Amino acid sequence: MKKAGIGIPTIQDRARQALVKSALEPEWESRFEGTSYGFHPGRSAHDAISRIYIAINKGQYYVLDADIAKCSYREP
């Protein structure tokens, strides 16, 4: 079993990552549903709870809570 070492990015790598993030994030954030809260800038768990409360009071009772952190795709 092959183990990956700890990858600590250099300052240059962090700067490049920040540049790519600042270029891509506005476009991709605009494509997500307005009711999506997981790991989105400016949105928190409290915002999601508030949205659920409002939905329940309107008679909407469907909430999707999914954790896909450990999902992976494997070639057949």
Backbone bond lengths (Angstrom), bond angles and torsions (degrees), N, CA, C in turn:
res aa  C-N    CA-C-N  psi(-1)  N-CA   C-N-CA  omega(-1)  CA-C   N-CA-C  phi
1 M - - - 1.445 - - 1.524 108.37 -
2 K 1.311 115.41 126.58 1.458 121.16 -177.58 1.524 109.45 -88.51
3 K 1.329 116.73 131.17 1.462 121.02 179.84 1.517 109.63 -107.74
4 A 1.294 114.88 138.45 1.465 120.20 177.67 1.523 109.23 -85.85
5 G 1.316 115.64 139.74 1.460 120.19 176.26 1.525 110.54 -77.12
6 I 1.292 115.33 169.88 1.460 119.72 177.79 1.519 107.65 -74.43
7 G 1.293 116.11 124.20 1.457 120.51 179.75 1.521 110.46 -98.41
8 I 1.298 116.34 105.43 1.454 120.72 177.42 1.522 107.12 -103.07
9 P 1.335 117.55 111.82 1.458 119.22 -176.14 1.536 112.25 -68.84
10 T 1.325 114.56 146.26 1.458 119.92 176.42 1.529 108.80 -75.65
11 I 1.304 116.04 171.00 1.468 119.97 178.31 1.522 109.92 -61.72
12 Q 1.335 117.07 -39.60 1.472 120.19 177.59 1.527 110.96 -61.94
13 D 1.333 116.98 -43.41 1.463 120.48 178.61 1.522 111.07 -62.83
14 R 1.314 117.32 -42.34 1.468 120.83 178.54 1.522 111.04 -63.28
15 A 1.323 116.24 -39.65 1.468 119.93 178.24 1.530 110.53 -64.54
16 R 1.326 116.64 -42.35 1.475 120.27 177.76 1.520 111.22 -64.30
17 Q 1.335 116.64 -42.22 1.462 120.17 178.10 1.530 111.28 -61.06
18 A 1.319 116.30 -42.17 1.472 120.68 179.35 1.521 110.54 -64.95
19 L 1.330 117.31 -38.89 1.456 121.56 178.85 1.529 111.10 -64.13
20 V 1.333 116.23 -45.89 1.464 120.51 179.22 1.529 110.09 -64.65
21 K 1.331 116.94 -42.35 1.466 120.83 179.15 1.524 110.99 -60.83
22 S 1.324 117.01 -45.03 1.466 119.64 -178.44 1.527 111.83 -67.82
23 A 1.330 116.86 -25.60 1.462 120.34 177.88 1.528 112.04 -80.45
24 L 1.334 117.62 -39.40 1.466 121.51 -173.90 1.527 114.80 -90.49
25 E 1.326 117.28 -33.58 1.465 120.65 -171.73 1.530 114.33 -57.86
26 P 1.328 120.67 -46.37 1.468 118.63 -178.65 1.530 112.81 -59.14
27 E 1.328 116.98 -40.64 1.461 120.34 -179.79 1.526 111.26 -65.71
28 W 1.322 117.22 -47.21 1.456 120.16 -176.18 1.518 112.36 -73.18
29 E 1.305 118.44 -36.55 1.461 120.06 178.06 1.526 110.91 -62.37
30 S 1.324 117.54 -33.36 1.468 120.72 179.75 1.526 111.90 -69.74
31 R 1.318 117.65 -19.30 1.470 121.46 -179.63 1.525 113.72 -86.70
32 F 1.325 117.88 -18.80 1.456 120.54 -178.45 1.517 111.30 -77.56
33 E 1.306 115.26 155.88 1.460 121.25 176.43 1.516 110.28 -61.02
34 G 1.311 116.56 146.27 1.457 120.94 177.43 1.515 112.64 -67.90
35 T 1.313 116.23 -14.20 1.463 120.64 -179.12 1.519 112.49 -101.80
36 S 1.321 117.31 14.52 1.458 122.09 178.14 1.526 108.67 -96.28
37 Y 1.327 116.84 128.83 1.465 120.33 -172.41 1.521 114.82 -119.94
38 G 1.307 119.02 -17.39 1.454 120.34 -174.45 1.521 113.93 -70.51
39 F 1.301 116.72 120.72 1.459 124.03 174.70 1.524 113.68 56.75
40 H 1.311 116.29 37.42 1.458 120.79 176.15 1.526 108.76 -106.88
41 P 1.325 117.21 137.90 1.465 119.00 -178.99 1.522 111.19 -62.32
42 G 1.306 115.85 136.54 1.459 120.61 178.50 1.519 114.68 79.71
43 R 1.318 117.84 5.84 1.467 121.33 179.06 1.519 108.68 -124.49
44 S 1.326 115.06 142.98 1.458 119.41 -176.68 1.523 110.30 -131.92
45 A 1.319 114.95 175.64 1.468 120.39 175.36 1.523 110.35 -62.29
46 H 1.321 116.87 -34.75 1.472 120.17 178.47 1.530 111.09 -64.06
47 D 1.337 117.05 -37.42 1.467 120.68 176.42 1.527 110.31 -63.35
48 A 1.332 116.90 -41.32 1.467 120.79 179.23 1.523 110.71 -64.91
49 I 1.319 117.31 -42.08 1.472 121.18 178.96 1.521 110.30 -63.14
50 S 1.315 117.20 -41.39 1.472 120.81 177.78 1.518 110.85 -61.95
51 R 1.333 116.39 -41.82 1.465 120.85 179.24 1.528 110.54 -64.39
52 I 1.319 117.94 -40.40 1.469 121.83 177.76 1.520 110.18 -63.52
53 Y 1.312 117.18 -42.74 1.468 121.63 179.40 1.528 110.47 -60.50
54 I 1.326 116.35 -44.76 1.470 120.43 179.17 1.527 110.34 -63.38
55 A 1.337 117.20 -43.41 1.461 121.07 -179.38 1.531 111.39 -62.30
56 I 1.322 116.84 -42.85 1.467 120.60 179.44 1.520 110.59 -62.68
57 N 1.319 117.13 -41.65 1.466 120.38 179.37 1.523 112.60 -67.33
58 K 1.322 117.88 -21.35 1.468 122.21 176.52 1.525 111.66 -89.82
59 G 1.327 116.92 -0.67 1.459 120.69 179.16 1.520 113.72 89.70
60 Q 1.307 117.80 9.95 1.458 121.48 177.45 1.528 107.56 -94.63
61 Y 1.312 116.87 123.14 1.456 120.03 -172.60 1.519 114.24 -117.53
62 Y 1.314 118.52 18.80 1.451 120.67 -178.76 1.523 110.15 -108.57
63 V 1.312 115.70 123.44 1.455 122.26 177.55 1.520 107.20 -132.96
64 L 1.332 117.00 131.86 1.457 121.14 177.10 1.514 108.36 -106.06
65 D 1.326 115.56 122.20 1.458 122.06 175.94 1.512 106.36 -122.94
66 A 1.327 116.79 114.16 1.455 120.91 -176.72 1.520 110.35 -133.04
67 D 1.317 115.54 140.94 1.456 121.38 176.00 1.521 106.64 -119.84
68 I 1.321 115.93 108.74 1.459 120.02 -176.57 1.525 111.87 -108.43
69 A 1.318 117.33 19.91 1.466 121.72 -176.56 1.526 112.28 -58.58
70 K 1.308 118.26 -36.94 1.462 120.08 -175.90 1.530 113.07 -101.68
71 C 1.312 117.10 9.14 1.464 120.10 176.93 1.522 108.55 -76.75
72 S 1.297 115.58 142.86 1.461 119.81 176.28 1.510 108.66 -147.91
73 Y 1.316 114.98 155.94 1.446 121.11 178.60 1.520 108.64 -98.98
74 R 1.303 116.25 132.84 1.466 120.79 177.36 1.510 108.34 -120.56
75 E 1.311 115.40 136.57 1.461 120.98 176.11 1.525 108.90 -66.12
76 P 1.324 117.51 137.47 1.488 119.64 177.89 1.500 112.64 -68.71
